[in-house]
Amino acid sequence: MAETFLFEIVTPARLALSCEAACVIIPGGAGHFGVLPGHAAMLSTIVPGTIELRDKSLKILDRYFVEGGFAEITPERCTVLAEVATPLQEITRDDAEDRVKRAHDALMVSEALNVRVTAERDLRTAEAMLAAVNEYEKQGAH
């Protein structure tokens, strides 16, 4: 059996990442799940959160914050189609906290403008981004 598989993150703007991976952890709609070489074929929604690329010993090699999308997995590859994908080390605490504040502010005025659903989604994404930065800082940059 192969020791790696092709892993790609694709956004509407570009191919964000293409590499061989031994293990990837994805924030799926039904919870986080891991992908290893030879994984059964499946499709999954992705919620805002962190994708982790890990080596065979499960050490974290890289992290990407995604704002939602879909994952297509086959035994040979895993393709993530994400709305936005950002290397986690490029997101600062100030950026994440500012985004949460803007999302809270938008939510407060949304009821008057009848756009609460969009504001709630933006707030969940911003809070997921801040949680990802908190976890990244807690574990230390790898």
C-alpha positions in Angstrom: 0.0 0.0 0.0 1.2 3.5 -0.8 2.6 5.6 2.1 1.2 8.9 0.7 -1.6 10.3 -1.4 -2.0 13.5 -3.4 -3.6 16.2 -1.4 -4.8 19.5 -2.9 -6.6 22.6 -1.7 -8.4 24.5 -4.5 -10.1 27.8 -4.1 -12.0 29.7 -6.7 -9.0 32.0 -7.2 -6.1 29.4 -7.3 -4.6 26.1 -6.4 -3.6 26.9 -2.8 -1.7 23.6 -2.2 -0.7 20.5 -4.0 1.6 17.9 -2.2 2.0 14.3 -1.2 0.6 13.7 2.3 0.7 10.8 4.8 -2.2 12.1 6.9 -4.6 15.0 6.7 -7.2 16.0 9.3 -10.2 17.9 7.9 -13.0 19.8 9.7 -15.9 18.0 8.2 -19.6 18.9 8.5 -20.2 15.9 10.8 -16.9 16.4 12.8 -13.2 16.2 12.1 -12.0 13.2 10.2 -8.6 11.9 9.1 -7.5 10.8 5.6 -4.8 8.2 5.1 -3.5 6.5 2.0 -6.1 4.1 0.7 -9.0 5.9 2.3 -12.5 4.8 1.1 -14.1 7.1 -1.5 -16.3 9.7 0.1 -17.6 13.3 -0.2 -17.9 15.6 2.8 -18.9 19.2 3.5 -16.2 21.2 5.3 -17.0 23.7 8.1 -14.8 26.7 9.0 -11.7 25.4 10.7 -8.2 24.1 10.4 -6.9 21.4 8.0 -3.8 19.8 9.4 -1.2 18.0 7.3 0.7 15.4 9.4 3.6 13.0 8.7 3.6 9.2 9.3 4.3 9.8 13.1 1.3 12.2 13.2 3.5 15.3 13.8 1.8 18.4 12.4 3.7 19.7 9.3 1.4 22.5 8.2 -2.0 24.0 8.9 -4.5 25.8 6.7 -7.6 27.7 7.8 -10.6 27.1 5.5 -13.8 28.9 5.5 -15.9 26.0 4.4 -16.4 24.0 1.2 -16.2 20.3 0.2 -13.7 17.4 0.3 -13.6 14.6 -2.2 -11.6 11.6 -1.1 -10.5 8.6 -3.1 -8.0 5.9 -2.2 -5.3 7.8 -4.2 -6.1 11.5 -3.5 -7.9 14.1 -1.4 -9.1 17.3 -2.9 -10.5 20.1 -0.8 -12.6 22.7 -2.6 -12.6 25.6 -0.2 -14.2 29.1 -0.4 -11.0 30.5 1.1 -7.9 28.8 2.4 -5.1 30.6 4.3 -1.9 29.2 5.8 -2.6 29.5 9.5 0.7 31.1 10.2 -0.4 34.0 8.0 -3.3 34.9 10.3 -2.5 37.1 13.2 -4.4 37.3 16.4 -5.3 40.9 15.6 -6.8 39.9 12.3 -8.9 37.2 13.9 -10.1 39.3 16.8 -10.9 42.2 14.4 -12.9 39.8 12.2 -14.9 38.6 15.2 -15.6 42.2 16.3 -16.8 43.1 12.8 -19.0 40.0 12.6 -20.5 40.7 16.0 -21.2 44.3 14.9 -22.8 43.1 11.7 -24.9 40.7 13.7 -26.2 43.4 15.9 -27.5 45.5 13.0 -28.6 42.5 10.9 -32.1 42.1 12.4 -33.0 45.6 11.3 -31.8 44.8 7.8 -33.2 41.2 7.7 -29.8 39.6 7.0 -29.3 37.7 10.2 -28.5 34.3 8.6 -25.5 35.8 6.7 -24.3 37.6 9.8 -24.5 34.5 11.9 -22.5 32.5 9.4 -19.9 35.2 9.2 -19.7 35.2 13.0 -19.2 31.4 13.2 -16.4 31.6 10.6 -14.7 34.5 12.5 -14.9 32.6 15.8 -13.5 29.5 14.1 -10.6 31.5 12.8 -9.9 32.9 16.3 -10.1 29.4 17.8 -7.6 28.2 15.1 -5.2 31.0 15.9 -5.5 30.2 19.7 -4.8 26.5 19.1 -1.9 27.4 16.8 -0.3 29.7 19.4 -1.0 27.2 22.2 0.8 24.4 20.4 3.5 26.7 19.0 4.4 27.1 15.4 5.6 24.0 13.7 
